[in-house]
Amino acid sequence: MESVDMTAQNIEKIGELFPNCITETVDKNGKLKKAVNFEVLKQVLSDEVLEGDEAYEFTWVGKKAAIVEANKPIRKTLRPCKEESVGWDNTENLYIEGDNLEVLKLLQESYLNKVKMIYIDPPYNTGNDFIYNDDFKMTGEEYAGGTGEWDEDGNRMFKNTDTNGRFHSDWCSMMYSRLMLARNLLSDEGIIFISIDDNEENNLRNICDEIFGSINFVANFIWEKRKTRENRKAISVRHDYILCYVKQHSMKEYALGLEDMNDEAISRYKNPDNDPRGVWTSVPAIAQGGHGTSSQFYTFVTPNGNEFNPPSGSCWRMTWPKMQEAIADNRIWFGEDGNNVPRIKKFLTEGKQGLTPESLLLSDKVGTNDSAKRELVSLFDGIAVFETPKPALLLQHLISITAEGRDAYYLDFFSGTATLAEAVMKTNAKDEGHRKFIMVQIPEKCDEKSEAYKAGYSNICDVAIERIKRAGKKIKEETPLTTQNLDVGFRVLKLDDSNMNDVYYAPSDYSQGLLKQLDSNIKTDRTDLDLLFGCLLEWGLPLSLPYNSEKIEGYTVHNYNDGDLIACFDENVPDSVIKEIAKQQPLRAVFRDSSFAGSPSKINVGEIFKLMAPDTTVKVI
């Protein structure tokens, strides 16, 4: 038993008086703890500006390590799991099981600048969230101290409770590295939405300002997540936030669109003057005076002789010559008697039609946590498999205000129960779009007391996969026959160690027996499909394109996306098969080392392709 840590108590007391003077630091044993920033404290207690360097920055203990972690290469792969997939051969959707940091690293080449919209609902850091399984290995001292939870490989997997000295720092590091990688995947017209609550909203905003740039900030949406009052707390919090950024400010109009016109908005369009261009509504003909030129300030004389001047601080939208042209084209409305203030006619058939998105997302329009839970319970035949899902309606709304994304990729790398997958399928069913989803989720175990576990779902990925299956079937049943080609399938891929053996021997260790054992550097449990998808990642090809496998003289040949890549992983492949592959002029050709009897055969393959398919890149693994 230890005595009271007086230093820690004193720091707490100073923190109560001057919270801005408390920071985090590393002690001589490598432990993180609260500390006093004495430079700030001296300034707080001084009535004069003290000397010292100043800089505007947002930082925390571990920020540099988070940047290093994002850039660090890994030896991992994604292994296909056909038995858990739906419509493997025809779908373009992906469900990936594994730590999202590592999965994002693996997707860097295949989906670089290809994702239209990212939505994530990360841990809110409320004190009980599963946070991450990142790089850090535990020391013997930490193990003996029992800090956190660890897997058999010594990786930290813990709940980030507020007793942790790095409570905010760990969360910031976790988010920073992942968002760095995620930004690379966004297209130039891409957009990202991130759900969060009060606990880390400010830190998340600072992180996003750094990674995406403050100029690319769009909005901080307020979502009404509940309708009822929470009486167990001092303040009943009925909202969450959804931060929104675009990839490139200059491409904002191609990233963010308009809301669909609802019945109320359409009902405002009339045609009282029987204009042949169809129904229209009128909008004010005045604008803010501060943005006007001198030619927009004038007395307006109507055809009936009435005179109108713009109100104080305003000007006319058009110069007088342009206004005269609009009047001649019957685009100015003076009321039914012709004596009213002029207004501009806006036709339903002209220009972009829609409503400007609003930052306030009301529950009546986009649903609540409770409505989402009820929908999920209904989908799972009365079983409450998840407590706080996001409503599909909310994500459908975010998809609807994503501009020009009907044939694009939609990514969620904190996918939970895969609400975005359902929202994508529902949106496609509504407008006959061809959006593709990519879900990424670490297989977090279900609590043994939970309804999901009792129903046979061991982890959140099991719940999500079943949810997509059930939702897809239901959407298909409710879809008109005209859109029955709707893609409700998905390929399941699982994160695993590299397909290649990690073998390191000194020259003196080699023997004839060992050389025979090392004929192939590929792990014995890996299939042709494992190797094929490993090649796709290495060459940066999308993982959801069609492929076929055929037999040529008894050897299996895989053709990915009509010649983007052709592979044969059989042993002792004869020249006749090589020549048949070369005849197809693939962009890339892959063989395994054991496909050839020896070095002469390997050299001969290069000569065959050089002669028959000189533009093909050939690789031996």
Secondary structure, DSSP 8 states (H G I E B T S, - for coil): -----HHHHHHHHHHHH-GGGEEEEE-TTS-EEEEE-HHHHHHHT-SS---S--------TTHHHHHHHHH----EEEEE-GGG-BSTTT---EEEES-HHHHHHHTTTTTTTTEEEEEE-----SSS-B----S-B--HHHHHHT-S-B-TT-BB--B--TTSTTHHHHHHHHHHHHHHHHHHHEEEEEEEEEEE-TTTHHHHHHHHIIIIIGGGEEEEEEEE--SS--TTSSS---EEEEEEEES-GGGHHHHB--B---HHHHHT-B-TT--TT--EEEEESEEEGGG--GGG---EE-TTS-EE---TTEEESS-HHHHHHHHHTT-EE--TTS-S--EEEEETTSS--SB---SEE-HHHH--HHHHHHHHHHHTTT----SS---HHHHHHHHHTBTT-TTSEEEESS-TTTHHHHHHHHHHHHHT---EEEEEE---B--TTSHHHHTT--BHHHHHHHHHHHHHHHHHHHS-GGGTT----BEEEEEEE-SB------GGG--HHHHHHTS--B-TT--HHHHHHHHHHHHT--TTS-EEEEEETTEEEEEETTTTEEEE--SS--HHHHHHHHHT--SEEEE-GGGSSSHHHHHHHHHHHHHH-TT-EEEE-
